[in-house]
């Protein structure tokens, strides 16, 4: 899956942004000025909420946003369950369509998928231009035909659910209505089941549409690209978000044998080895409480001039990017979306060419969203998108609340 476009719908000083398109490779977002680095990082943190590497209800990335708004002199509380903060639209890959299609013929038409993260941290997934449930108006005629046939075969046939009489044409066949209809259809007399089998099958397919779409959402949820924030600040170099994801795969209990766990770890290390900028391997150690996942960095041969911490932090950032890529390819079956929070700000100018080469190289396979402030290390190139927040009105207000 590839990110096509996104937007933010914040509260307080974090107002709604425009929809901004995201290219398949490198995307630059410039937040100039003294507050630029902080605003850029906040921007990425909100985007990351679409599919973060951490447990979102524990981290609560929206906790700094106001919960009330002032309108015409009145204060109104925001309903967190109805307020979407971050939205993203993804393109569906042929592989995803192939995996969805057994759920129903509708999914052959899957093109774009919209994902949103609400203020209460719940997430919704919609299939653009595909209805995720059936309206009563789409079923009522067929149900009427079936009732007529049932009455012809056996006048005392089981009556349909009483709630059908209260349905309006636009009402959706979901929840209790769906359950009642399915029970009634399965209890129809055998003679009718045989004589109207095709019509009954058609109705059941329509009634089950909401269930099939929920199953499709579960598949999409497992295939969403991970949004990973990278940078050279110590907290952004930390692997404490990624390593637990891997550990869960290895310690899945009875669902995975020890051999499966070893295979997973070995395959992950093979993926890491194939990435020239990785610099790490993973191993498992036994502990009193279970197992501990650790990383082993490959020896880095540095000259005396290259032993400063800045170069080490650059290599650590590259290693974290590699781990995110390797994990995503195996588990999500797609490349991650890498969000760079201005690493050029803390790296000396001498390392900027190496940083730029790394970003340009990795963006050939991964979508990269790079936030910069006043220092631009990238050459002008029409192959990647550029946004200047001030000039493009991407975000009309600063993001002070979320730091």
C-alpha positions in Angstrom: 0.0 0.0 0.0 1.2 3.5 -0.8 0.2 6.8 0.8 -1.5 9.0 -1.8 -2.5 12.0 0.3 -3.2 13.1 3.9 -4.5 15.9 6.0 -4.7 17.0 9.7 -7.9 18.2 11.4 -6.7 19.5 14.7 -8.1 21.6 17.6 -7.0 24.9 19.1 -4.0 26.3 17.3 -3.6 23.1 15.3 -6.2 23.8 12.7 -7.3 21.9 9.7 -4.7 21.5 7.0 -5.3 21.2 3.3 -5.1 17.8 1.7 -1.5 17.4 0.6 -0.4 14.8 -1.9 2.4 12.4 -1.1 4.7 11.2 -3.9 6.0 7.6 -4.0 9.6 8.6 -3.0 10.9 11.7 -1.2 8.6 14.4 0.1 10.0 17.5 1.7 8.1 19.6 4.2 9.8 22.8 5.2 8.8 24.4 8.5 11.0 27.6 8.6 11.9 29.8 11.6 12.8 29.2 15.2 9.7 27.1 15.9 10.2 25.1 12.7 11.9 22.0 14.0 9.4 21.6 16.8 6.4 22.2 14.5 7.8 19.8 12.0 8.2 17.1 14.6 4.7 17.6 15.9 3.4 17.4 12.3 5.1 14.0 11.9 3.9 12.7 15.3 0.3 13.4 14.4 0.7 11.7 11.0 2.4 8.7 12.7 -0.9 8.1 14.6 -2.3 6.6 11.4 -0.3 3.4 12.1 2.3 3.9 14.8 4.9 1.5 16.1 3.7 2.0 19.7 0.5 1.3 21.6 -1.4 4.5 20.9 -3.6 4.6 23.9 -0.6 4.3 26.1 1.4 7.1 24.4 -1.6 9.4 23.7 -0.1 11.6 21.1 -3.1 14.0 21.1 -3.1 14.6 24.8 -1.9 18.2 24.4 -4.7 19.3 22.1 -7.6 21.4 23.5 -10.8 19.4 24.2 -13.1 22.5 23.9 -13.6 25.1 21.2 -15.0 28.6 21.4 -17.8 29.4 18.8 -19.6 32.7 18.8 -18.8 33.4 22.4 -19.9 29.9 23.6 -17.6 27.1 24.7 -18.4 23.7 23.2 -16.8 20.4 24.1 -15.3 18.3 21.3 -16.7 14.8 21.1 -13.5 12.7 20.9 -15.4 9.8 19.3 -16.5 12.0 16.4 -13.4 14.1 15.8 -10.9 12.7 13.4 -7.4 14.3 13.9 -5.3 12.6 11.1 -6.6 11.2 7.8 -4.7 9.4 5.1 -5.7 7.9 1.7 -3.8 4.8 0.4 -3.7 3.1 -2.9 -4.6 -0.6 -3.0 -1.9 -2.8 -4.5 -2.8 -5.8 -6.8 -1.6 -8.1 -4.0 -4.1 -6.6 -1.5 -7.0 -6.8 -4.0 -6.1 -10.4 -4.6 -6.3 -11.2 -0.9 -9.5 -9.3 -0.4 -11.4 -10.7 -3.4 -12.3 -14.0 -1.8 -14.5 -12.1 0.6 -16.7 -10.8 -2.1 -16.8 -9.6 -5.7 -17.1 -6.0 -4.6 -13.4 -6.0 -3.6 -12.3 -6.4 -7.2 -13.1 -2.7 -7.4 -10.9 -1.7 -4.5 -8.8 1.3 -5.5 -8.3 3.7 -2.6 -8.6 3.1 1.1 -9.1 5.9 3.6 -7.9 5.6 7.2 -8.5 8.0 10.0 -7.4 8.3 13.6 -10.0 9.9 16.0 -9.4 12.1 19.0 -10.3 9.1 21.3 -7.6 7.1 19.5 -10.0 4.8 17.7 -9.3 4.2 14.0 -11.7 3.9 11.1 -11.1 2.4 7.7 -13.2 3.1 4.6 -13.1 1.7 1.1 -13.4 4.8 -1.1 -16.5 4.6 -3.4 -17.5 1.2 -2.0 -20.4 0.9 0.3 -19.5 -1.1 3.3 -23.1 -2.3 4.0 -26.4 -2.9 2.1 -29.3 -0.4 2.2 -32.8 -1.8 2.8 -33.9 -0.3 -0.6 -31.4 -2.7 -2.2 -33.1 -5.7 -0.6 -36.7 -4.9 -0.2 -37.8 -6.0 -3.7 -36.0 -9.4 -3.4 -37.4 -10.0 0.1 -40.9 -9.2 -1.3 -40.5 -11.8 -4.0 -39.2 -14.3 -1.5 -42.2 -13.7 0.8 -44.6 -14.2 -2.1 -43.0 -17.4 -3.0 -43.0 -18.6 0.6 -46.7 -17.8 0.9 -47.5 -19.7 -2.3 -45.6 -22.8 -1.1 -46.9 -22.8 2.5 -49.3 -20.1 3.7 -48.3 -20.6 7.3 -44.6 -20.0 6.6 -42.4 -18.3 9.2 -43.0 -14.5 9.1 -40.1 -12.2 8.5 -38.5 -10.3 11.4 -40.8 -7.6 12.8 -38.2 -4.9 12.5 -38.3 -5.0 8.8 -41.6 -3.1 8.9 -39.8 -0.2 10.6 -37.0 0.0 8.1 -36.6 3.1 5.8 -35.2 2.7 2.3 -31.8 4.3 3.4 -31.4 2.2 6.5 -28.4 -0.1 6.6 -28.5 -3.8 7.1 -26.2 -4.0 10.1 -26.1 -5.3 13.7 -29.4 -6.7 15.0 -31.2 -6.2 11.7 -28.5 -8.3 9.9 -28.6 -11.0 12.6 -32.5 -11.2 12.5 -32.5 -11.5 8.7 -29.9 -14.2 8.6 -31.8 -16.3 11.2 -35.0 -15.9 9.2 -33.4 -16.9 5.9 -31.8 -20.0 7.4 -35.1 -21.1 8.9 -37.1 -20.9 5.7 -38.9 -24.2 4.8 -36.8 -26.7 2.8 -39.1 -26.5 -0.2 -38.4 -22.8 -0.5 -34.7 -23.3 0.1 -34.7 -25.5 -2.9 -36.9 -23.7 -5.3 -35.5 -20.2 -4.6 -31.9 -21.1 -3.8 -30.3 -18.6 -6.1 -32.5 -15.7 -4.8 -31.8 -16.7 -1.2 -28.1 -16.9 -1.9 -28.2 -13.4 -3.5 -30.0 -12.0 -0.4 -27.6 -13.6 2.0 -24.7 -12.2 0.2 -26.2 -8.7 0.4 -27.1 -9.1 4.1 -23.5 -10.3 4.9 -21.9 -7.3 3.1 -21.2 -5.5 6.4 -19.5 -8.6 7.8 -17.4 -9.1 4.7 -16.3 -5.5 4.8 -15.3 -5.8 8.5 -13.2 -8.8 7.6 -11.7 -6.8 4.8 -10.8 -4.0 7.2 -9.0 -6.5 9.4 -6.9 -7.6 6.4 -6.2 -3.9 5.5 -5.3 -3.2 9.2 -2.6 -5.9 9.1 -1.2 -4.6 5.8 -1.1 -0.9 6.6 2.5 0.5 6.3 4.1 1.3 9.6 4.8 5.0 10.1 8.2 5.3 11.7 9.7 8.5 13.0 13.5 8.8 12.5 16.0 11.3 13.6 19.3 11.8 15.4 17.8 12.9 18.8 18.4 10.2 21.4 14.7 9.4 21.8 14.3 8.9 18.1 17.2 6.6 17.9 15.6 4.3 20.6 14.4 0.9 19.4 12.0 0.4 22.3 9.0 0.7 19.9 10.3 -1.7 17.2 11.8 -4.4 19.4 8.6 -5.3 21.3 6.8 -5.8 17.9 9.4 -8.3 16.9 9.5 -9.9 20.4 5.7 -10.5 20.2 6.2 -12.4 17.0 8.8 -14.6 18.6 6.9 -15.2 21.9 3.4 -15.8 20.5 3.0 -18.8 22.8 1.2 -21.9 21.6 0.4 -20.4 18.2 4.1 -20.5 17.1 6.5 -23.3 17.7 10.1 -22.7 18.7 11.2 -23.6 15.2 8.8 -21.0 13.7 10.2 -18.4 16.0 13.8 -19.3 14.9 12.7 -19.1 11.3 11.1 -15.7 11.8 14.2 -14.3 13.5 16.6 -15.9 10.9 14.5 -14.5 8.0 14.5 -11.0 9.7 18.3 -11.1 10.0 18.6 -12.1 6.4 16.5 -9.1 5.5 18.7 -6.9 7.6 21.9 -8.3 6.1 20.6 -7.5 2.6 20.3 -3.8 3.5 23.8 -2.3 3.2 23.1 0.4 5.8 21.7 -1.9 8.4 24.6 -2.4 10.8 22.7 -4.8 13.1 21.7 -8.3 13.8 19.1 -9.6 16.3 19.5 -12.3 18.8 17.3 -13.8 21.6 18.5 -14.3 25.2 16.8 -16.2 27.9 15.7 -14.3 31.0 13.9 -15.3 34.2 10.8 -13.6 32.8 11.0 -15.1 29.3 13.2 -13.9 26.5 14.9 -10.7 25.7 15.5 -9.4 22.2 18.8 -7.7 21.7 20.7 -6.2 18.8 24.3 -6.8 17.9 25.9 -4.0 15.9 28.4 -5.0 13.3 31.8 -3.6 13.8 32.1 -0.1 12.3 35.7 0.7 11.3 36.2 4.4 11.8 39.2 6.6 11.3 40.2 9.0 14.1 38.4 11.8 12.4 35.1 9.8 12.2 34.8 8.9 15.9 32.5 11.8 16.9 29.0 11.0 18.3 27.4 12.7 15.3 28.6 9.9 12.9 27.5 7.3 15.4 24.0 8.8 15.7 23.7 8.8 11.9 24.6 5.1 11.7 22.1 4.4 14.5 19.4 6.1 12.6 20.3 4.1 9.5 20.1 0.9 11.6 16.7 1.8 13.0 15.4 2.5 9.4 16.7 -0.9 8.3 15.0 -2.7 11.2 11.7 -1.0 10.3 12.1 -2.0 6.7 12.9 -5.6 7.4 10.0 -6.0 9.9 7.5 -4.3 7.6 8.4 -6.4 4.6 7.9 -9.6 6.6 4.9 -8.7 8.7 3.0 -6.0 6.9 4.0 -7.2 3.4 4.8 -3.6 2.4 7.5 -1.0 2.9 7.2 1.3 5.9 6.6 5.0 5.6 9.7 6.8 7.0 9.2 10.1 8.7 12.4 12.1 9.2 12.4 14.8 11.9 15.1 17.1 10.7 18.2 15.0 11.4 20.3 17.7 9.6 19.7 20.0 12.6 22.0 18.1 14.9 24.5 16.7 12.3 27.5 18.7 11.3 27.6 20.1 7.8 30.3 17.7 6.9 27.8 14.8 7.3 25.0 16.4 5.3 26.1 14.9 1.9 26.1 11.4 3.5 22.7 12.0 5.1 21.3 13.3 1.8 22.7 10.3 -0.1 21.2 7.9 2.5 17.7 9.6 2.3 17.7 9.7 -1.5 18.8 6.0 -1.7 16.2 4.7 0.8 13.4 6.7 -0.8 13.8 4.7 -4.0 12.0 1.9 -2.2 10.3 3.6 0.8 8.1 6.6 0.9 9.9 9.2 2.9 8.4 12.4 4.5 11.3 14.6 5.5 10.7 17.7 7.7 13.4 20.4 7.5 13.7 23.9 8.9 16.0 26.5 7.4 18.8 24.1 6.2 18.1 22.4 2.9 20.5 19.6 2.2 18.7 18.3 -0.9 19.3 19.5 -4.5 16.4 20.8 -6.6 14.9 17.9 -8.3 11.4 17.5 -9.8 11.4 13.8 -8.9 10.3 14.6 -5.3 7.7 16.8 -3.8 8.4 20.0 -1.9 6.0 21.8 0.5 6.9 25.0 2.3 4.4 25.4 5.1 4.4 29.2 5.0 4.1 29.4 1.2 1.7 26.5 0.6 -0.6 27.2 3.6 -0.2 23.5 4.4 -0.9 24.2 8.1 -2.4 27.6 8.6 -1.7 27.7 12.4 1.4 26.7 14.4 1.3 23.5 16.5 2.5 24.8 19.9 0.1 22.6 21.9 1.7 19.3 20.8 5.2 19.2 22.0 
